[in-house]
Amino acid sequence: MALLPDIRPIEEPLAELERLIIDDFVRGAGHDPSTIHGRTDAASKQLLANAATFAAGRLAEVEARMHYLRKLHGQE
């Protein structure tokens, strides 16, 4: 199968926002996001799990607000 360099893979609509929230959480805990993802110790795994949980909550909030605004404007 040939790779098409100018076609980006399909991604969830809020995936980039999720990555930014996780990176911000990691920075807030005093760590560098670029290095924490490569670590395998228990503390870094726990930090990433906490960051993912936090991001899931924030994304749920964003999605709820989007739904509310669409409903308010008669788009749903």
FIMI-40370 format. One record per atom (N, C-alpha, C): x, y, z; residue in three letters; atom name; residue number from 1. Coordinates in nm, 3 decimals. Layout:
BEGIN
NODE         X         Y         Z   rest   atom    nr
NODE         X         Y         Z    ALA     CA   NUM
...
***
This chain:
BEGIN
NODE         X         Y         Z   rest   atom    nr
NODE     0.083    -0.117     0.000    MET      N     1
NODE     0.000     0.000     0.000    MET     CA     1
NODE     0.088     0.124     0.000    MET      C     1
NODE     0.065     0.214    -0.091    ALA      N     2
NODE     0.146     0.335    -0.103    ALA     CA     2
NODE     0.102     0.438     0.000    ALA      C     2
NODE     0.201     0.507     0.057    LEU      N     3
NODE     0.171     0.614     0.151    LEU     CA     3
NODE     0.149     0.743     0.074    LEU      C     3
NODE     0.048     0.816     0.113    LEU      N     4
NODE     0.018     0.944     0.050    LEU     CA     4
NODE     0.056     1.055     0.147    LEU      C     4
NODE     0.170     1.121     0.123    PRO      N     5
NODE     0.222     1.217     0.221    PRO     CA     5
NODE     0.135     1.340     0.241    PRO      C     5
NODE     0.053     1.377     0.142    ASP      N     6
NODE    -0.026     1.499     0.156    ASP     CA     6
NODE    -0.164     1.474     0.217    ASP      C     6
NODE    -0.195     1.350     0.253    ILE      N     7
NODE    -0.322     1.316     0.316    ILE     CA     7
NODE    -0.297     1.282     0.462    ILE      C     7
NODE    -0.361     1.359     0.550    ARG      N     8
NODE    -0.345     1.336     0.693    ARG     CA     8
NODE    -0.440     1.227     0.740    ARG      C     8
NODE    -0.400     1.147     0.838    PRO      N     9
NODE    -0.490     1.044     0.890    PRO     CA     9
NODE    -0.611     1.106     0.959    PRO      C     9
NODE    -0.721     1.034     0.956    ILE      N    10
NODE    -0.843     1.082     1.021    ILE     CA    10
NODE    -0.821     1.079     1.173    ILE      C    10
NODE    -0.866     1.184     1.238    GLU      N    11
NODE    -0.846     1.198     1.381    GLU     CA    11
NODE    -0.976     1.245     1.446    GLU      C    11
NODE    -0.995     1.211     1.568    GLU      N    12
NODE    -1.112     1.258     1.642    GLU     CA    12
NODE    -1.112     1.411     1.642    GLU      C    12
NODE    -1.229     1.473     1.635    PRO      N    13
NODE    -1.236     1.619     1.626    PRO     CA    13
NODE    -1.168     1.694     1.741    PRO      C    13
NODE    -1.171     1.639     1.860    LEU      N    14
NODE    -1.114     1.709     1.976    LEU     CA    14
NODE    -0.981     1.650     2.022    LEU      C    14
NODE    -0.918     1.569     1.937    ALA      N    15
NODE    -0.794     1.502     1.977    ALA     CA    15
NODE    -0.682     1.600     2.007    ALA      C    15
NODE    -0.668     1.703     1.926    GLU      N    16
NODE    -0.562     1.802     1.949    GLU     CA    16
NODE    -0.587     1.877     2.080    GLU      C    16
NODE    -0.711     1.911     2.107    LEU      N    17
NODE    -0.744     1.977     2.233    LEU     CA    17
NODE    -0.711     1.887     2.351    LEU      C    17
NODE    -0.742     1.758     2.338    GLU      N    18
NODE    -0.711     1.663     2.445    GLU     CA    18
NODE    -0.560     1.658     2.472    GLU      C    18
NODE    -0.479     1.654     2.366    ARG      N    19
NODE    -0.333     1.653     2.383    ARG     CA    19
NODE    -0.286     1.780     2.452    ARG      C    19
NODE    -0.343     1.894     2.416    LEU      N    20
NODE    -0.302     2.020     2.478    LEU     CA    20
NODE    -0.340     2.024     2.626    LEU      C    20
NODE    -0.457     1.973     2.660    ILE      N    21
NODE    -0.499     1.970     2.800    ILE     CA    21
NODE    -0.408     1.879     2.881    ILE      C    21
NODE    -0.374     1.763     2.826    ILE      N    22
NODE    -0.284     1.670     2.896    ILE     CA    22
NODE    -0.147     1.733     2.915    ILE      C    22
NODE    -0.093     1.795     2.809    ASP      N    23
NODE     0.038     1.860     2.821    ASP     CA    23
NODE     0.036     1.972     2.924    ASP      C    23
NODE    -0.072     2.049     2.928    ASP      N    24
NODE    -0.084     2.156     3.027    ASP     CA    24
NODE    -0.089     2.100     3.168    ASP      C    24
NODE    -0.161     1.991     3.187    PHE      N    25
NODE    -0.169     1.925     3.318    PHE     CA    25
NODE    -0.030     1.878     3.362    PHE      C    25
NODE     0.043     1.818     3.270    VAL      N    26
NODE     0.178     1.767     3.301    VAL     CA    26
NODE     0.271     1.883     3.336    VAL      C    26
NODE     0.263     1.992     3.259    ARG      N    27
NODE     0.345     2.110     3.290    ARG     CA    27
NODE     0.309     2.167     3.427    ARG      C    27
NODE     0.180     2.167     3.458    GLY      N    28
NODE     0.134     2.218     3.587    GLY     CA    28
NODE     0.186     2.135     3.704    GLY      C    28
NODE     0.215     2.008     3.676    ALA      N    29
NODE     0.270     1.921     3.779    ALA     CA    29
NODE     0.422     1.933     3.787    ALA      C    29
NODE     0.480     2.022     3.703    GLY      N    30
NODE     0.624     2.046     3.710    GLY     CA    30
NODE     0.708     1.955     3.622    GLY      C    30
NODE     0.648     1.895     3.521    HIS      N    31
NODE     0.722     1.804     3.433    HIS     CA    31
NODE     0.716     1.852     3.289    HIS      C    31
NODE     0.809     1.804     3.210    ASP      N    32
NODE     0.813     1.838     3.068    ASP     CA    32
NODE     0.734     1.733     2.990    ASP      C    32
NODE     0.629     1.774     2.918    PRO      N    33
NODE     0.547     1.677     2.845    PRO     CA    33
NODE     0.626     1.595     2.742    PRO      C    33
NODE     0.729     1.654     2.683    SER      N    34
NODE     0.804     1.580     2.581    SER     CA    34
NODE     0.886     1.465     2.640    SER      C    34
NODE     0.921     1.474     2.768    THR      N    35
NODE     1.000     1.367     2.828    THR     CA    35
NODE     0.914     1.269     2.910    THR      C    35
NODE     0.803     1.316     2.962    ILE      N    36
NODE     0.720     1.230     3.049    ILE     CA    36
NODE     0.659     1.114     2.972    ILE      C    36
NODE     0.627     1.136     2.843    HIS      N    37
NODE     0.564     1.030     2.763    HIS     CA    37
NODE     0.660     0.914     2.737    HIS      C    37
NODE     0.790     0.937     2.741    GLY      N    38
NODE     0.887     0.831     2.716    GLY     CA    38
NODE     0.928     0.755     2.840    GLY      C    38
NODE     0.888     0.802     2.956    ARG      N    39
NODE     0.927     0.735     3.081    ARG     CA    39
NODE     0.836     0.617     3.110    ARG      C    39
NODE     0.888     0.521     3.184    THR      N    40
NODE     0.811     0.400     3.216    THR     CA    40
NODE     0.794     0.378     3.366    THR      C    40
NODE     0.841     0.472     3.448    ASP      N    41
NODE     0.829     0.453     3.593    ASP     CA    41
NODE     0.684     0.472     3.637    ASP      C    41
NODE     0.653     0.421     3.755    ALA      N    42
NODE     0.517     0.424     3.807    ALA     CA    42
NODE     0.465     0.566     3.827    ALA      C    42
NODE     0.551     0.656     3.871    ALA      N    43
NODE     0.507     0.794     3.897    ALA     CA    43
NODE     0.464     0.863     3.768    ALA      C    43
NODE     0.539     0.842     3.661    SER      N    44
NODE     0.502     0.907     3.534    SER     CA    44
NODE     0.376     0.845     3.476    SER      C    44
NODE     0.360     0.714     3.492    LYS      N    45
NODE     0.237     0.648     3.445    LYS     CA    45
NODE     0.116     0.700     3.523    LYS      C    45
NODE     0.131     0.720     3.652    GLN      N    46
NODE     0.022     0.772     3.734    GLN     CA    46
NODE    -0.010     0.916     3.695    GLN      C    46
NODE     0.093     0.995     3.671    LEU      N    47
NODE     0.072     1.134     3.629    LEU     CA    47
NODE    -0.004     1.139     3.497    LEU      C    47
NODE     0.034     1.056     3.401    LEU      N    48
NODE    -0.035     1.053     3.272    LEU     CA    48
NODE    -0.178     1.003     3.286    LEU      C    48
NODE    -0.201     0.908     3.375    ALA      N    49
NODE    -0.337     0.859     3.399    ALA     CA    49
NODE    -0.423     0.971     3.459    ALA      C    49
NODE    -0.366     1.044     3.554    ASN      N    50
NODE    -0.439     1.158     3.614    ASN     CA    50
NODE    -0.466     1.266     3.509    ASN      C    50
NODE    -0.367     1.291     3.423    ALA      N    51
NODE    -0.384     1.391     3.318    ALA     CA    51
NODE    -0.493     1.350     3.220    ALA      C    51
NODE    -0.497     1.222     3.185    ALA      N    52
NODE    -0.600     1.172     3.093    ALA     CA    52
NODE    -0.739     1.183     3.155    ALA      C    52
NODE    -0.750     1.153     3.283    THR      N    53
NODE    -0.878     1.166     3.353    THR     CA    53
NODE    -0.923     1.311     3.357    THR      C    53
NODE    -0.831     1.401     3.387    PHE      N    54
NODE    -0.862     1.543     3.388    PHE     CA    54
NODE    -0.906     1.590     3.250    PHE      C    54
NODE    -0.834     1.548     3.146    ALA      N    55
NODE    -0.866     1.587     3.009    ALA     CA    55
NODE    -1.004     1.536     2.968    ALA      C    55
NODE    -1.037     1.414     3.008    ALA      N    56
NODE    -1.169     1.358     2.975    ALA     CA    56
NODE    -1.280     1.442     3.036    ALA      C    56
NODE    -1.261     1.487     3.157    GLY      N    57
NODE    -1.360     1.573     3.222    GLY     CA    57
NODE    -1.374     1.707     3.153    GLY      C    57
NODE    -1.263     1.766     3.114    ARG      N    58
NODE    -1.267     1.895     3.045    ARG     CA    58
NODE    -1.331     1.880     2.907    ARG      C    58
NODE    -1.301     1.770     2.836    LEU      N    59
NODE    -1.361     1.748     2.704    LEU     CA    59
NODE    -1.511     1.726     2.716    LEU      C    59
NODE    -1.554     1.658     2.820    ALA      N    60
NODE    -1.698     1.639     2.841    ALA     CA    60
NODE    -1.765     1.774     2.862    ALA      C    60
NODE    -1.699     1.862     2.933    GLU      N    61
NODE    -1.751     1.997     2.955    GLU     CA    61
NODE    -1.761     2.074     2.823    GLU      C    61
NODE    -1.659     2.065     2.741    VAL      N    62
NODE    -1.658     2.133     2.611    VAL     CA    62
NODE    -1.770     2.078     2.522    VAL      C    62
NODE    -1.784     1.946     2.518    GLU      N    63
NODE    -1.888     1.885     2.436    GLU     CA    63
NODE    -2.028     1.924     2.485    GLU      C    63
NODE    -2.047     1.932     2.616    ALA      N    64
NODE    -2.177     1.972     2.670    ALA     CA    64
NODE    -2.208     2.117     2.632    ALA      C    64
NODE    -2.109     2.203     2.636    ARG      N    65
NODE    -2.131     2.342     2.597    ARG     CA    65
NODE    -2.162     2.353     2.447    ARG      C    65
NODE    -2.092     2.274     2.366    MET      N    66
NODE    -2.120     2.275     2.221    MET     CA    66
NODE    -2.263     2.229     2.195    MET      C    66
NODE    -2.305     2.125     2.263    HIS      N    67
NODE    -2.440     2.074     2.247    HIS     CA    67
NODE    -2.542     2.180     2.288    HIS      C    67
NODE    -2.518     2.247     2.400    TYR      N    68
NODE    -2.608     2.351     2.449    TYR     CA    68
NODE    -2.619     2.465     2.348    TYR      C    68
NODE    -2.505     2.509     2.293    LEU      N    69
NODE    -2.507     2.619     2.198    LEU     CA    69
NODE    -2.577     2.581     2.068    LEU      C    69
NODE    -2.555     2.458     2.023    ARG      N    70
NODE    -2.625     2.413     1.901    ARG     CA    70
NODE    -2.775     2.408     1.924    ARG      C    70
NODE    -2.814     2.359     2.040    LYS      N    71
NODE    -2.956     2.351     2.072    LYS     CA    71
NODE    -3.015     2.491     2.085    LYS      C    71
NODE    -2.942     2.582     2.147    LEU      N    72
NODE    -2.986     2.719     2.163    LEU     CA    72
NODE    -3.009     2.788     2.028    LEU      C    72
NODE    -2.924     2.756     1.931    HIS      N    73
NODE    -2.934     2.816     1.799    HIS     CA    73
NODE    -3.017     2.735     1.700    HIS      C    73
NODE    -3.084     2.631     1.751    GLY      N    74
NODE    -3.173     2.550     1.669    GLY     CA    74
NODE    -3.104     2.462     1.568    GLY      C    74
NODE    -2.980     2.424     1.595    GLN      N    75
NODE    -2.905     2.339     1.503    GLN     CA    75
NODE    -2.920     2.191     1.538    GLN      C    75
NODE    -2.989     2.160     1.643    GLU      N    76
NODE    -3.011     2.018     1.682    GLU     CA    76
NODE    -3.157     1.992     1.697    GLU      C    76
***
